[in-house]
Amino acid sequence: MRILLDSHVVVWWCLFPERLSASTVDLLQNPSNEVAVSAASIWELGIKMAKGHLELPTGWVEDLLKDGFIELPVSFNHAQLAATLPMHHSDPFDRLLIAQANHEGMHLVTSDRVISHYAVQRVSP
């Protein structure tokens, strides 16, 4: 299975793993699954940290890679698709993650139920 993590799931993985269900942890740790983190999520969380709204441990991005997660860059196709999505969701970062998951055929792990309005497979964390 190809999986993309929403930004809040990345935070939970790093700081509050107990918020993730056992089945989600199994899904993310299963070596046969490809688990990705978008460059957009790294950017979004970096902005929150710079504003003092979030504190993540030093080396958190490197730790994600050590945990076996892969980087999903933002492409022109992703940005173009995000711009054409219906306006069910107004958050630009979430819209980009929806577009990436859709374009890449990935399941999006998120607790955001609004995402269910889009043509993307959602997995509840």
FENDAMO-V768762 format. One record per residue. OMEGA is omega in degrees with one decimal (none if undefined). NEAR is the number of other ideal C-beta (glycine too) atoms within 10 Angstrom. D_LAST is the distance of its C-alpha to the last C-alpha in Angstrom with 1 decimal. Layout:
omega=OMEGA near=NEAR d_last=D_LAST
omega=OMEGA near=NEAR d_last=D_LAST
This chain:
omega=176.0 near=12 d_last=15.2
omega=-170.2 near=15 d_last=15.0
omega=173.1 near=22 d_last=11.8
omega=-178.6 near=27 d_last=11.6
omega=170.8 near=27 d_last=9.4
omega=-175.6 near=26 d_last=9.7
omega=-179.0 near=23 d_last=11.9
omega=177.0 near=19 d_last=10.0
omega=175.2 near=24 d_last=7.3
omega=178.3 near=22 d_last=10.7
omega=179.3 near=18 d_last=12.0
omega=179.3 near=19 d_last=9.5
omega=-176.5 near=24 d_last=10.3
omega=-170.7 near=16 d_last=13.9
omega=-172.5 near=14 d_last=14.4
omega=-176.3 near=10 d_last=12.0
omega=178.9 near=11 d_last=10.4
omega=177.4 near=8 d_last=10.6
omega=178.6 near=14 d_last=7.9
omega=177.1 near=17 d_last=5.4
omega=178.2 near=12 d_last=6.0
omega=-179.9 near=7 d_last=9.0
omega=177.4 near=11 d_last=8.3
omega=177.3 near=20 d_last=5.7
omega=177.3 near=14 d_last=8.5
omega=179.6 near=11 d_last=11.0
omega=-177.3 near=18 d_last=9.9
omega=-179.1 near=21 d_last=10.2
omega=-179.4 near=11 d_last=13.3
omega=-176.2 near=13 d_last=14.9
omega=178.4 near=7 d_last=18.0
omega=176.9 near=5 d_last=18.5
omega=173.4 near=14 d_last=15.5
omega=-177.7 near=16 d_last=16.1
omega=-175.3 near=24 d_last=13.4
omega=171.1 near=20 d_last=14.7
omega=-178.6 near=25 d_last=14.7
omega=171.2 near=27 d_last=16.9
omega=178.0 near=16 d_last=20.1
omega=178.3 near=23 d_last=19.4
omega=177.8 near=24 d_last=16.4
omega=178.5 near=17 d_last=18.9
omega=-179.3 near=14 d_last=21.4
omega=-178.4 near=22 d_last=19.4
omega=175.4 near=22 d_last=18.4
omega=176.7 near=13 d_last=22.0
omega=179.5 near=12 d_last=23.3
omega=178.0 near=15 d_last=21.4
omega=-179.3 near=13 d_last=22.8
omega=178.8 near=9 d_last=26.2
omega=-178.8 near=8 d_last=26.2
omega=-179.1 near=7 d_last=25.4
omega=-175.4 near=9 d_last=22.2
omega=174.5 near=15 d_last=20.1
omega=176.1 near=9 d_last=21.1
omega=-176.9 near=16 d_last=19.6
omega=174.8 near=8 d_last=21.6
omega=178.6 near=7 d_last=24.4
omega=-176.2 near=10 d_last=23.5
omega=-179.8 near=17 d_last=19.8
omega=178.0 near=17 d_last=20.1
omega=178.3 near=9 d_last=22.1
omega=177.1 near=14 d_last=19.8
omega=178.6 near=21 d_last=17.0
omega=177.8 near=12 d_last=19.7
omega=178.5 near=9 d_last=20.8
omega=175.6 near=13 d_last=17.3
omega=178.0 near=13 d_last=17.9
omega=-179.9 near=20 d_last=16.0
omega=179.0 near=11 d_last=18.4
omega=173.2 near=12 d_last=19.7
omega=178.0 near=24 d_last=19.5
omega=175.5 near=10 d_last=22.6
omega=-179.4 near=16 d_last=23.2
omega=173.8 near=14 d_last=26.0
omega=-180.0 near=7 d_last=28.5
omega=178.4 near=12 d_last=26.9
omega=-178.1 near=23 d_last=23.5
omega=-180.0 near=14 d_last=25.4
omega=178.3 near=11 d_last=27.6
omega=179.2 near=17 d_last=24.9
omega=-178.9 near=21 d_last=23.0
omega=-176.4 near=11 d_last=26.4
omega=-179.9 near=8 d_last=26.9
omega=172.5 near=18 d_last=23.7
omega=-173.4 near=9 d_last=24.3
omega=174.8 near=6 d_last=23.9
omega=-177.0 near=13 d_last=21.0
omega=-177.4 near=17 d_last=19.3
omega=-178.5 near=8 d_last=21.6
omega=-176.2 near=13 d_last=19.6
omega=178.8 near=12 d_last=21.1
omega=178.3 near=18 d_last=18.4
omega=178.4 near=24 d_last=15.8
omega=179.0 near=23 d_last=18.6
omega=177.5 near=23 d_last=19.2
omega=176.8 near=31 d_last=15.6
omega=179.9 near=29 d_last=15.9
omega=179.4 near=25 d_last=19.3
omega=179.7 near=27 d_last=18.4
omega=179.3 near=28 d_last=15.8
omega=-176.2 near=19 d_last=18.4
omega=-176.2 near=15 d_last=21.3
omega=-179.0 near=17 d_last=19.9
omega=-176.6 near=9 d_last=18.4
omega=171.0 near=23 d_last=14.9
omega=179.9 near=17 d_last=11.5
omega=177.8 near=23 d_last=9.6
omega=-176.5 near=25 d_last=6.0
omega=172.6 near=24 d_last=6.0
omega=-179.2 near=14 d_last=6.2
omega=-176.4 near=18 d_last=9.8
omega=178.6 near=9 d_last=11.4
omega=-178.6 near=14 d_last=14.6
omega=178.2 near=20 d_last=13.4
omega=177.7 near=12 d_last=13.9
omega=-177.9 near=13 d_last=17.6
omega=-179.5 near=19 d_last=17.8
omega=178.4 near=9 d_last=18.5
omega=177.7 near=22 d_last=15.3
omega=-178.6 near=18 d_last=12.8
omega=174.2 near=19 d_last=9.4
omega=178.7 near=21 d_last=6.3
omega=-178.1 near=12 d_last=3.8
omega=none near=19 d_last=0.0
